[in-house]
Amino acid sequence: MKHKYVITFLALVSLGVTEMNGQGKKMIIQLKTGESSAYALEEIRTITFPESTLLLKTKSNEEKAFLPDEIDQIVFDGVSGLNDSYCQSSGTLLIYPNPAKDYLTIDGLENTAVAIRIYRLDGTLAGVHIVSSFKNTIDINPLAAGFYIMQINGKPYKFRKS
């Protein structure tokens, strides 16, 4: 259970969630007891996961610990999500569009055979594509809508299937 929340939070941060700082935006932790705690995003200093707990520290030095088994869900209210014009670039490698509906284009690979592995956020392998040209188009129609991590030459790249 702990890993579900670690992956969810890390995914939101690493996938380029925009507008996380600002008025009216908050993180709500809903417990299985029906209680909930809301925290303004601009007041959160750190969120860590020491010893099987979610530890939240605010800028006013308050600390609140939650056990993963107590948490029903974590909601980010007022967070806009991924920017529709987002594309990811690393050196000469360009991946677009992101989010993508049917196809994902990867520019800048060497003209040698490269295995592109696509993983779901839970770590399961969703697909492998072998490409061998500078510009490649990958069919992502078989994937369900959601967030994915693509591994190219040992490096992770993020994308969203819409």
N, C-alpha and C positions, 0 to 999 in steps of 0.2 A: 504494500500500500504506500509506503514512504516514497518509493521510486516513482510512482505515478505523479506525485506532486512535485518532486524534484524535476522530472522531465517536463512537466507542464510549464513550470515557472521558467526553467532554462530555455525552453522552446520559445516562449513569448519574448524573452529578452534577446535571444540570438536570432530570431526571425525578423528583427527590425521593427518591433511594435513601435508605432509612432505616437507622439503626443502623450507619453506616459507622465510627463511633468506638466502640471497646470491645475488650475482651480477646477473643482468639481469632479476630478478623477480620483477614484479610490479603489482600494483592494478590500474585498469583503470576504472574510473567512466564516463560512457557515458550518456549524457543528451539527453532529447527528442528534444532539439533544434539542435542536431547534433554535438555539442561541446563535447569534452572529456578532462578529466584531468587524467594524469598518475602520479603515485607516486611509487618510488622505495620502496619495502617492508622493506629494511633495514633502511630506513629513517623515517618510520612511528612510532611514539611514541604511540599514542592511537587512537582508533576509538570508539566513544561513540554515544549514541542516546538520547541526552537531548531534552525535549520539542518538539518532533516530527521533529527532524532534525538529519542528519548524520553529526557529527562533527569529522573532521580528524585533528589531531595535529601531526606535524613532530618534529623530534629531534632538528631542528633549530628553534623551537618555532613558526612556521607558523601555522595558523589555517584556515581551510576552512570548511564552512557549506553548506550542500546540503539539500534541501527539498525533501522528498520522491517522491512527485508528479512530480518533475523535472527530476528524474533519470529514464533513460530507462533501463540500466543494469549496473552491476558491474562485471568486468572480472578480474580474477587473471591470469596474463600472466606469463608463465615460472614456474608455480607451478606444481609439479609432481603428486599430488594427494595422494591417499592411497598407502602405501607400500603393495605389494601383499602377503607378509609373515606375515602381521599384525594379531595378535590375542590379545584378550582382557582378562586380568586376574584381578580379584579382590579378594584378600584373597585366598580362595580355589576354587573359581568359575572361570572356563575357558571356553571361547566362541570362537569357531573356525569352519571353516576357515573364514577369513574376508579379502577380500570380499568372498562371498559364491554364488554359482550358483543355486544349487538345494536343499541342506540341510545345516542346521546349527546345530552344536553339542554343547551342554552345559554340562560340567562336573562339579561336585562338589555340586549339590543340595542335600538337605536332602531328605530322602526317605519318604516324605510326599507330599500330593497333593499341587502343586504350579501352580498358573495361570500366564502364560507368555503372556503379552500384547505387541503387535507390533503396533507402531504408525508411520505414514508418517510424514515427516518434517512439514507439515502444521497442525499437531496435530490430524488428523483424525485417528480413530482406523482402522488398516488394518487386524488385526486378533488376536484371543485369543487361546492359546494352554494350556491344562491342562496336566501337567506331574507329575510323582510321583516316579522317580527313581534317583539314583546318576548321571547316564549318560543318556542324552536324545538327540534324533535327531529330529529336527523340519523340516518339509517339507515347504520350502519357494518358491516352484515352482509357486504358484498362484500369488505371488507378482511381480509387474513390477520392472524392473531394477531401482536402485536408492538407496538412503540413508534412513535408518530407525532407530528408537529408540525403543529398547526393554525394557520393564519394568519387572523386576523380584524382587519379595519381596520389592517393593517400590523403587528400585534403577534403574536408567537408564543405559543402555548399548547400544553402537552404533554398527551398522553393515551396510555393503553395499551389496546389491543384484546385481550381475553382469549379 
